[in-house]
Amino acid sequence: MRDLKYVFSYIRPYRRDLVLAVALVFVECVFEMIIPLLMSDIVDIGVAEGNLEFMLVQGAKMVLCAVIALITGLMYARYAARAANGFGAGLRLAEYSKLQSYDFSNLDHFSTPSLVTRLTTDVTIMQNAVNGGLRPFVRSPVMLVMGIAMAFVLNRELAVVFLIAAPILGLVLSVIVRRVGPLYSRQQRAVDHVNGRVREDLTAVRAIKAFVRERHEAERFDEVNSELSEASLTTFKNAALNQPIFQLIMYSTVICIMWQGGNLILKGKMTVGELTAFLSYVLQIMNSMMMISNVFLMISRSLASAGRIREALDEKPVLSERKDPLKKISCGSVDFEGVSFKYFKDAKKYALSNIELHIPEGATVGIVGGTGSAKSTLVQLIPRLYDPTEGTVRVGGTDVKDYELYALRDAVGIVLQKNELFSGTVRENLLWGDPEAEDEELWEALRTVCADDFVRKMEKGLDTDLGQGGVNVSGGQKQRLCMARTLLKKPKILIFDDSTSALDTATEGRIRRALSELKDVTKITIAQRISSVAEADMIVVMEDGRIHGVGTHRELLLTDDIYRETYESQMKGGEEDGESI
């Protein structure tokens, strides 16, 4: 229940609407409870005495009570909807804002489909709990208490039947809730799996088409879809037992009341009107008990979602800032001092081990190495996408942990290995680098990365829509747009993480020459091709998370066997493989 209390704290801005909705439900219940009493007088007085005027007056009072109950019910719906939808919107915003504060390490704890489900389906369940559950949550206990009280007022002897039925109903409800509660958590995990499969298939739809794997993917989707179907079926099968069992008990109670009530009428201890009113209260009590059972089932489902939402909201960012962080980076030099790193605390092997490296300001640095040699991991420590497990990373001679995260990352421009563009125009994507940039600055950045030609050929130029994820441009064009966006930041350190892999050699050479004119910017390039880094001031050779060699192109050809073998395989080729690639 602590999870529910925590999540429902986000409804505080809508307390006024919530209180009004509760008050209106209470008023509605009061007027509905008056109707059976009026009906009892019509039978016992109006019908018995043949007093038509009395029956009309009492009937008018019943109509008035019904109209007031209807109006309060409609007003309740308005305030409840406002509170529920405001609560849902606020909860989604809080969760989304929290996700934006996550570091890479935090994101490693959750799968993307799970985060999507927590932000959508789980929040919707909580929102529906308010919108659809507030009325029965307030109405059912009020109607139950008032109904039983009125039943005792009419006939205490007959009302004792409820004291027998209530414990039986409570026992049945507790058994069902205990059984169904864990099943809702299983159902939400199944939703995670469906979301993950759909997301992966939509992202890789071109590969699926190219390899003619539609049937295979349909079968894989059928597996997770069947898992969700089975989980939902099991959950609702158990939840559905609630209604028939409750009806069996309650209608058995009604039969007992009818039998006992008939005997009391024959003995002259009860009137027909009183029995009629008593049965009306019995029906209201039955409905209240049914609503209470449904509320408990709704709470069971909400508990599963509330726990998942709280996990996301309680997740603490791994990276922290000191109380008075530095907000200015003096220069673009980079130092790695005894740096080791592993992604998880309990990992047996370090991704990086004992890195010692000094990169002076304005230098052009190339990083090469085989797949899995931790090249990308190394550069991700510079803008504090991760913190080193051991050792220190310095930028401008200062530990990166002493900088304000915003200031540090604003001074480091990084084009990650996986290029990402966003839905919108070319201009909107470029303005991520500098929201205040003028068109001339945008074109200058595009010219630097040889992207101005293809942008000018687009029908609307800078205002051309790129589609979701940049689907309207090729891989090489996407890389160049990402590079231009990063250049607009005017960073002190510029990192290209294998971001020219889709470019031809001539285009890459022109970009390299243009970037060499940025004298005050430290440029770090991760590349697979030796030709991409051969002209660098310094080349770092990585192997298995360690630095194998550092030097210029000529020095490494003489001193580093890994670099030399890579160069020869790319530029000359082996005897069996033919000529150069």
N, C-alpha and C positions, 0 to 999 in steps of 0.2 A: 504493500500500500504506500510505502514511502516514495516509490517511483511515480505513482499516480499523483501524490501530493506535490512532488517536485514539478512534474510536467504541468499540472493544473495551476501552478503559480503564475504561468504566462497568461492566465485569463484575468489577472488583476486590472488591466486597463478597461475591462468591460464589466466590472463589478456592478455598476449601476444597472446595466441591462439585465444582468443575471439576477439581481435582487428583485427587480420589477417582474421578471418572468416568474420567479418563485412565488411572489406575492399574488400574482394573477392566477396561478394554479391553485393556490390556497382558497382564494375567493370563489373560483369556479367550483371547487369541491364543496364548499359550504352551501352554495345554492343548489347543487345537485342533491345534497343530502336532505334538503328541506322538502323536495318534491315527493318522496314516499310518504312523509307525514301528512302532507296535503291530500294525497291520494287516499290515505287511510280514513281521514275525516269524510271524504266524499262517499266512501262505501258505508261507513258506520253511521253517519248522520244524514248526508244528503239522500242516499239511496234508501236507507232504512226508513226515514221519515217522509220520503217523497218530496223533499224540499229542493225544487229546481233552482231557485234563486241562490241558495247556498252552494249548490254544485257549480253554478256558473261563476260565482265569485272565487271559489276554490280553484276551479279550472283556469280562470284568468291569472290567479297567483302562480299556478304551475307554469303557465305559458311565460309569464314575466320572469320567473326563476330560470327557465330554459333559455330565454333570450339573453339574460345577463350572463349565464354560463357560456353561451355561444360567443358573445362579444369578448368576454375575458379570455376565452380560448384563442380567439383570433389575435387579440393583442399579445398574448403569450407567444404565439408563433413568431410574431414580428421581432420581439425583443430577444427570444431564444436564438433565432436565426442570426441576428446581429452579433450576439455574444459568441455563438459557435463559429461563425465565419471569421470574425475578428481574431478569435483565439487561434484558429487554424492558420490564418495568415501570419500572425505574430510568431507562432511556433515554427512555421516553415522558415521565416526570415531569420529567427535566432539560430536554427540549425544550419541554414546555409551560410550565415556569417561565421559560425563556428568552423564549418568545413573550410572556409577561406583562410582561417588562421592556422590550419593544420600545416605541419612541416612534412617533408617527404617521409620521415620516420613514422609519423602518425598515420599517413595514408597507407603505409605498409601493413598496419594493423587491421584495416578494413578492406574488404573487396569493394570495387566500384559498384556492382549491382546491389550489394547490401546497403551502401550509402544512399543509392537512388531510392530503394524501397523504404528506408527509414525516413527519407525526405518527402515521399509521396504517399504510399499506401499506409504507412504507420501513422502519419499525421492525419490523413483522412479518417482513419478509424477513431482517433482521439476526437476529431472534430464532430464526427457522427455520434460519438458517445455523449457529447454535450447537446447537439441538436435533437437527436432522437431519444436520448436517455434522461434528459433533465425533467421532462414532463412526468414519465412514470416514476422516476426517482423521488420526486416530491409528492406527486399525486397518490401513488400507491400506499405509502405509510399513513398519509392523512386520511385517505378513504378507508383504509383498514381500521385505524383507531376509531374514527368517527362512526363507521359502520357497526363495529362491535359494540361501541358505547350505546348507539341508538338501539341496537338489538337487545342489549341488556335492559334499556329503559322500557322497551315494549314488553319483554318477557324474559326474566332471568332464568327460569327453568329451562326454556328452549335454547337460550344462548350458550348454556353449558356445553352443548355439542361442539362448539368451536374450540373449547379448551382441550378436547380430545383430538380433533383433526389437526390443529396447529403444529404440535410437536412432530406428528407423522410427516406433514408437509416440509417442515424444517429439516428433518433427517434426510428425506429424499433429495431436497435441494443441495444439501452439503455434499452428498455422494456424487451427484451429477457435476457440480462445480469442480470438485477435486479431480474428477476424471477428465473433464473437458479442458481445464486450464492449460496443462502442458501441451495438449494437442494444438492449441492456437499458436504456440511458439513454433511448433513443427511446421504448421501451415505457412507462417511468415518466412521461415527459412526456405521453404519450397518456392515461394514467390521470388526470393532472392535468386534462386537457381534459374527460374524462367527468365527473369530480367537479364541475367548474365548471358544466357544463351541467345536471346534476341539481340542484345547489344553487340555481341561478338559477330553474329551472322550478318547484321546490317552493316557493321564496319568493314567486314571482309567480303561483302557481296560480290565484288568484282573478281576476287580470287575464286570464290565458289562457282561463279559462272564460267570462268576460264578453265577450271579443272572439271567442269560438269559434275559437281558434287551436290547438286540440289537434293537428290533423293537421300544421300547420306546425311546431310544436315537436317533434313526433315525427320529422319529417324532419330537423330540425336535430340532434336527438339521434342519429339514425341516422348522420349524418356523423361525429361524434366517436366513436361506437361502432364504426363501420367502420374508422376510423383506428386504434383500439386493437386491433381484431381483426386488421387487416393487419399491424400492428407485432408483435403476439404471434405470428402465423403465421410471419412472416419470421424472427423470433428463434428459435422452436422448430424450424423447418425446418432452420436451420443447426446448432442444438445437437443435433438428432436424428441428424445425420451421424456424431456421435461413436461411438455404439454399433455400428452395422453395420461401420464401418471397423475399429474395434478388434476386433470379433469375427472379421472376415475375416483380419486379421493374426495374431490369437492362434490361431485354428483351423488356419491354415496352419502355424503353429509346432507345434501338436499333431501334425499329420500328419507333419511332418518328424521329430519326436521318436519317434512310433510306428514309422516306417520305420527310423530309425537304431537305436532300441531293439531292434527285432526282429532286426536284423543282429547286434547285440551279444550277444543271447541265443543265437543260432545259433552264434556264435563262442565261447560259454562265458565271455564277459567280464561278463555280467550275468544275474541271476536274474529269474524271473517276478515274484516278490514285490517285488524292488527296482524293477522297471518299474512295477508297480501303485502302489507308494508314490510313485515319481517322478511318475506321472500325477496322483496326488492333490495333490502340491505344485504341479504345473503348473496345475491347476484353481484352486488357492488364489492362485497368482501372477496368473492371468488375472483373477480376481475383484478382486484388489488393484489391478491396472492399470485396470480399469474404474472402481473406486471413486475412484482418483486422478484420472482424467479427469473424473468427475462433481464431485469436490471443486473442481477448477480452474474448471469451469463455474459452480459455486455461488459461488466467490470472485469470478468476473467479474460475476455479478449483484449480489453484495453490495457490490462496489466502487462500482457506480452509486448504490446506495441510501446507502452510507456517505458518499459525496461530497455528496449532497443533504442528509443529516442534519447533516454538519459545517458546511455553508454556513449552516444555520439556527442552529446552536450557536455558530458563530464570529462571527455578526453582532453588531457592537458598537452599543449604544444611542447614538443621535446626541447626546442631551442628557446632560450630565454635571453633577455637583455639585462645588463646591469642597470642600476637606478639612474645613473647619469651618463648614458652612452655618448660616444663621440659622434658628431653629425657631419663631420667633414673629413674626407679622405685626402691626405696631402699629396700622394703620388701613386703611380700604378705599379710599384715594385711588388713582387710576390716572393714569400719565403716559406718553405716547408722545413720545419725543424723536428726531426725525429717522429714524423707522423706515421701512425698506424691506424687502421680503421676496419671495423667489421659492421655489417648491417644490423645484426642482432646480438644482444649481449651474450646469449648462450651459444653463439656460433663457434665452432671449433677452429675455423680457419679465418685469418684476417684477409680482407679484400686488398688492403694496402699494408705493406710492412716496411717500417724504418725508412721513410722517405726523407731524404735530405736534398734540397734543391733551392737555388737562388735565381730569381728571374729579375733582372734590372728593369727599371722604368723605360718604356719605349722600345724594348726589345721585341723581335719577332721570333717566336718559339714554335717549333714543331714537335708534336708528340706522336710517335709511331709504336707499333707493337701488334702482336697477334690478337685475335679475338679472345676476349676474356682476360686480357692483361691488366684491366682496371684503369684504362686511360680516361674514360668518362667519369669514373668515381673520383679520380684525382682532381679534375677541374671543378667538380661539383662542390668540393670543400672550400673553394675560393669565395663564392658568394654565400656561404653557409647554407647551402641546401641540405647539407649534413654537417655535423660536427665531428672532428677526429676523435677516435676512441683514446688515442694517446698522442702526445706531442702538440705542437702549436703551428697554426697557419697564420702568417702575417701578411697584411696588405699595407703598403706604405710604411713598413717598419712597426706596425701596431697589430696586436692580436685581433683577429677578426671578431672575437667575442666581445671586444670593447667598443665596437661600433654599433650604432643603431642599425637594425636590420634593413630598414627602408633605405637609409643612406648608403649602406654597403652595396645592396643589390642594385640601387640606382647607378652606382659607379661602376658596376660590372655588367657588361652586356654579354649575354650568353645565348648562342643559337644552339639549342639542344639537338641531340641526335635525331629525335623524332620531331620534325617540323610541324607546327600547329598554326593554322590560320582559323579565323572565326567567321561566322556568318556575317555578311555585310559587304561593303564595297572595299576596293583597294585602299581608298583614302582612310576609311575607318580603321582598317587593319594597321596601316602605317602610323596613324596617330597614337597607337599604343606606345610607340617610342617617345613621342613628344606631342602631347595634346594641343600645344600652342603653335605647332609648326605651320608655316605658310606653304603654299603650293610650290614655291621655288625650292624650298628646303626639301620637300618630298621628292621633287624631280632630281635634285642633286644627289640624294641618297640612292635613288634608283639608278642614276648614271654610274655611280661608284661601283655598283654590283651588276652592271650591264643588264638592268631590267627595264630601262626606260623605253627601249625599242618595242618590246612586246606589249607594254602597257599602252603606248601611244597607238598601237594597232588595234587595241580593243575598242569596241563600238563607243563606249562612254568614257574611255580613259580612266582617270582616277576614280570615277563614279561607277565603274563597272562592278556588278555584284559578283562575288566570288563563290557564292553558294555555301552550303554547310561544310565546314572543314576545308574550304578551298578546292572543291571538287571540279571547278571550272578551269583550273590551271594544271599544267603538267608538274611532275615531281621537281624538275630543275627550276621551273618558274616559281614554284612554291618556296624552294630553298632560297632563291634570290630575294623574294619579297620578305621572307623572314630575316634575312641578312640586312636588308634596307631598313626594316623596322628597328632592328637592334642598333644600327648606326645612328639613327635619329636620337637615341638616348645620349649621344656624345659621351660615351663611357671612358673611364680611364684605363679599363682593362677590357679587351674584346676577345671573346672565346668562341671559336667555331668548332663544335663537336661533330666532326665528320659531316659537316653541313654543305660540302661541295661534291659529294659522291655522285649526284645525279647530273653534274655539269660536264660538258666536254672539256678537253684539255685546253683548247684555245680560249674559251670563255673563262675558265678557271685562272689561266695565266693573266688575262686582262684584269680580273678582279684582284689578283694578288699584287699586281703592279700599282693599281689604284690605292689599295690599302697600305702599301709601303710608304705612301706620302703622308700618312697619319703619324707624324714623328713623336708626338707626346703620348701616344696610346700604346700600351703593352698588348701585343697581339699573340694569342695562343691558338694554334690550329692542330686539331686531332685529325689525322688522315691515314688512309690505307695506302695511298700512292706515295711513293718516295718523291716523285716529281712535284707533289704539292708542297713539300717542306724543304726541298733541297737547297733553296736560297735563304733559308732562315738563319738568323744569327746564332741560334742554338737549337739543337735537336735532342730530344729526350727519348731514349729507347726503353720501353717498358716490357717486362716479362713476368708473368705470374704475380702481379701486384708489387713488384720491386723495380727499381731503376737499374737497368742493365748497363746503360752507357749514356754519357752526355758529351756533346761536342758539335762541331760543324760537320757538314756533309763530308768533306774531305778527311777530317780527322776520324770520323766513325768508319769510313770505308777501310781505313788502315788498322783501327784498333778494336772494332766491335764486330764479332762474327755474325750475330743475328742481323744487324743492319746490313752488312755486306751481302749476306745470303738473300735477304729480302730484295735488295737493290738488284742483284744479279738475276733473280727469278723474274723480276718485273721488266728490266731493261734489256736483258739478253736472252732469257729463257733457257731451259735445260736442253740437253742434247736430244731428249726424246720428245720434247714439246715444240720443237721448231724454233722459229725466230721470235723476235721481241714481241711483247704484247703491248 
